[in-house]
Amino acid sequence: MLRAALSVADLANTRFAVSPLWEVVASVRIVRHPDRFPIHLPWARQVVPRLSSVRWELLADLVPDPAVVIPSIVCPPPTTSWPTLELELSALTATAPEAVRACLDRMPRTPRLAALYADPEAGLARLAAQIRDYAAVALDPYWPRMRMLLEREVLAGARRMAVDGVQGLLNHLDRYVSWDEGTLLVDHVTTSGSVRLDGRGVLLVPSVLAWPRPFSNLVEASGQPTLRYPASALATLWERAAPAPGKALSRVLGRTRAMLLHELEVPSSTTELARRCGLSPGTVSQHLTALRDAGLVGAHRAGRYLLYARTTSAEALLAGAG
């Protein structure tokens, strides 16, 4: 168990961020062993054949197998809440040579890693180029869908923190993460003991492809201590159609509106609902307006998206209809 006492300054500096670069790194484990990640098999079946024409050997060397410890040079903490991949690659290529060599000293040395060790600047430029090519196949086509899920996760976390405080947030973040009398506890695979955060706080990074366990670099000396954890509702990410809603509710509301209420278990945009339910955005918008007028759906803005969510009246209606 890894323990980190959170001071007042740590709590004040705790924040959320997402990381496209981390999703690239986490995906390497799935590409190697798709059968170990059944929740992401629909994604892997599309991506793995396409990667056969992509050169990503240096990236592969930097993600060990098994990937219980991933060097921080390949996934530095995001410096902003919603960075682009290019912004994160800029931070990666700016890593100091001594930091690169310190990370590589803890890894088995392959010929490609030896070249990176000898000339970190040139090696990081090669790594960034490989990550761009890899991401063009493995991440870019799916990123809008993934980003939407991550935005919902950040919104849900912010809501929980507003209602239940940091303790409530951390106790519901992940089954391997908890809070106990001012201490953050992470059930870590390889690391145990106590660490000091020195007022830097914790960067909470929900992840699509980190499943099934969180990854943390709370012990790193540079950058903000980071906890990357699997986002919720991942099972819905790769679905092509929504499951049928209950017949009783469908008879009252109509099948489409009942299906939309069913899908709004987590806040979603019109576009995302249309994709998942196999409907046009215009049709979804029309039905959401009717549900909103009836007090069953509310809306709020998250960044550039308008997200819809069930109201307490809708929750009661769904519970009563079974």
Summary of the structure (lengths in Angstrom):
residues: 322
radius of gyration: 21.4
end to end distance: 40.1
largest distance: 69.5
contacts: 992
relative contact order: 0.14
helix: 53%
strand: 13%
